[in-house]
Amino acid sequence: MNSALFNLNAAAARLATFSAAVQLGLLDAIDREPATATELASRCGANAKGVRLLLAALVAEEIVTELPGGRYQPTEPGMASLHPVLPMWDHLTETVRTGVPAVDMDTPDTATEMYPQVVTSLAAMWLEAADRAAVILPPASSILDVGAGAAPWSIALARENPESQVTALDLPAVLVSTRRAVSAAGLVGQFTFLPANVFHDPLPECSYDLIVLGQFCHLFDAATCADLISRLSQLLNPGGQLAIMDGVPGRPGAAVYELSLYLRTKEGALHPLAEYERWLRDAGLTTKTPVDINAEPAIMLITGDNQNTPTGGNPHRTR
Ligand SMILES: C[S@@+](CC[C@H](N)C(=O)[O-])C[C@H]1O[C@@H](n2cnc3c(N)ncnc32)[C@H](O)[C@@H]1O
């Protein structure tokens, strides 16, 4: 068989397998407690042979693992939560025809509706990258995580440096998921939670050693990102750093990522590295060579330092 066709069929089958497991309630059931195929068939009101075959396919796709005793559990917790995002791909034809996104995940209303469900799965995708970033970034006592979601980046930083204090900023509804993730990581003592729309609400009356923008800028257009970076840089302590973790064009996984942003945001895009570096420099920060912290989808760690010292005529407010 033509291998492109074979791959397409395999991709459709993989998606249908995952969707069936979510829609039958199977993935949720084993997320709460591992169960056997027979138990799941009865719990989900489904055909026993069908459930057995579905579980075998889920194991082959590494969505589910089989435990000793024939019980099954998901390979990652909370995977069913990604499901609401998948049907948007059905609207790709219409979006390409009209240029109108299927959903606007860059507006606070839609973000409030969608992100509480998906941020846990998003965070699970970046665990290793977050560990890498936490080792590369210098220790920081005070950290602001903007658009924290399930806080993968700041949880890794807080673990790496138990002295650090993190302020996790996100829309009020999403902070419920942030708190849950921080609590599951056992790091509540190092976190405070700030409900805010970073574009409309006043920024915190504090200054920070490190400000994190993880997987955030790609949701917005260039002018919005440049303005946000400029405003956030005003909150950096002398010697502090602004760290951006995001995809850039032309790297592995970028083409499909760009298409998904076109489908779910009005102006979102993968911004070129040179643009990020220009925005950081325009904000008065000094850039370093970006570091590749994830293979696919590729994620770069892009940083800007506030090299001003308190005695050196620091143009930044020290709050
Ligand atoms: C793609 S997710 C990234 C979450 C997390 N930083 C990560 O890397 O997994 C974008 C996050 O930005 C938040 N967000 C979107 N618009 C926002 C706004 N105007 N103010 C604050 N947070 C916002 C969303 O709620 C969501 O948690």
PDBQT file of the ligand as one rigid body, heavy atoms in Angstrom, charges set to zero:
ROOT
HETATM    1  C1  LIG A 401      -1.161  27.194  25.707  1.00  0.00    +0.000 C 
HETATM    2  S1  LIG A 401      -1.578  27.409  27.400  1.00  0.00    +0.000 S 
HETATM    3  C2  LIG A 401       0.018  27.282  28.168  1.00  0.00    +0.000 C 
HETATM    4  C3  LIG A 401      -0.081  26.884  29.627  1.00  0.00    +0.000 C 
HETATM    5  C4  LIG A 401       1.270  26.615  30.290  1.00  0.00    +0.000 C 
HETATM    6  N1  LIG A 401       2.085  27.810  30.370  1.00  0.00    +0.000 N 
HETATM    7  C5  LIG A 401       2.012  25.506  29.574  1.00  0.00    +0.000 C 
HETATM    8  O1  LIG A 401       3.059  25.781  28.966  1.00  0.00    +0.000 OA
HETATM    9  O2  LIG A 401       1.540  24.347  29.617  1.00  0.00    +0.000 OA
HETATM   10  C6  LIG A 401      -1.916  29.151  27.500  1.00  0.00    +0.000 C 
HETATM   11  C7  LIG A 401      -2.311  29.595  28.891  1.00  0.00    +0.000 C 
HETATM   12  O3  LIG A 401      -2.479  31.010  28.869  1.00  0.00    +0.000 OA
HETATM   13  C8  LIG A 401      -3.643  31.343  29.600  1.00  0.00    +0.000 C 
HETATM   14  N2  LIG A 401      -4.167  32.616  29.094  1.00  0.00    +0.000 N 
HETATM   15  C9  LIG A 401      -4.698  32.866  27.878  1.00  0.00    +0.000 A 
HETATM   16  N3  LIG A 401      -5.063  34.158  27.779  1.00  0.00    +0.000 NA
HETATM   17  C10 LIG A 401      -4.726  34.741  28.957  1.00  0.00    +0.000 A 
HETATM   18  C11 LIG A 401      -4.844  36.054  29.474  1.00  0.00    +0.000 A 
HETATM   19  N4  LIG A 401      -5.381  37.046  28.734  1.00  0.00    +0.000 N 
HETATM   20  N5  LIG A 401      -4.399  36.317  30.734  1.00  0.00    +0.000 NA
HETATM   21  C12 LIG A 401      -3.853  35.328  31.479  1.00  0.00    +0.000 A 
HETATM   22  N6  LIG A 401      -3.709  34.053  31.049  1.00  0.00    +0.000 NA
HETATM   23  C13 LIG A 401      -4.147  33.761  29.802  1.00  0.00    +0.000 A 
HETATM   24  C14 LIG A 401      -4.586  30.182  29.336  1.00  0.00    +0.000 C 
HETATM   25  O4  LIG A 401      -5.627  30.132  30.293  1.00  0.00    +0.000 OA
HETATM   26  C15 LIG A 401      -3.628  29.007  29.391  1.00  0.00    +0.000 C 
HETATM   27  O5  LIG A 401      -3.460  28.523  30.689  1.00  0.00    +0.000 OA
ENDROOT
TORSDOF 0
